[in-house]
Amino acid sequence: MTSKIRLIGISAIIIAVLFWLAEKVFYGGIDADGVLQESFFLPLSFLVGAIGILLLVVSLFTSAKKHS
């Protein structure tokens, strides 16, 4: 079970990086009218990244508890 949690956590972090890259490539910056152009990818990348990190920490604690 720990390896599944770890795999999901790593996948979530990779997806978060992809969301961040999509934000940087397609959005971000100020247009000609002076309006900041942002999408939902940036907050989504932080949310998915935080979930991924949380899952990795949980998997580390469960594997440490399992070896004790």
N, C-alpha and C positions, 0 to 999 in steps of 0.2 A: 504494500500500500504506500509506503514511503516513496518508492521510486515513481509511482503514478503521480503523487503530489508534487514531487520534484520536477517531473516532466511537464506537468501542467504549469508550474511556476516559471520554468524556463521558457515555455511556449508563450506565456503571457508577457514576459519581458521582451521577447522577440517581436511580438505583435505590437507592444507599446513603442518599440523603436521604429517599427514600420509606420505607425500612426504619426510619430514625430517627424519622420522623414517626409511623409505625405504633406504634413503641415508646412514644412520648410520649403518644399518644392513647389506646391501648388498655391499656397496661401501665404499670409504674412506680408508685412510691409504696408505702405501707405499708397493709396491710388492717387490719381491726378486731382481728385477733389479734396484730398486731405483726410480721407476716411480710412481708418485702420481696417484692413481686411484680415479676418480670422475665421476659422472654421471650428467645428466641434472636435476636430482631430486632436488639438492640443490638450484640452481638458481630459479627453478620453485616453490619451497616452499616459497622462499622470495617473489616472484612475486604474487603468490596466497594469501599469508598471508597479503601482503600490500593491495591488492584489498579487502580482507575481512575486514581489519581494516577500510579502507576508506568507505566501505559500512555501517559498524556499526556507524561510525561518521555521515554519511549522514542521517541514520535513526534516530539518536538521535536529530540532528538539525531539521529534518522535524517533529518529534513528539513534540519538544519544540515549534516550530512555530505553530503547530496545536492547542496546548493548550493555546496559547497566545490570 
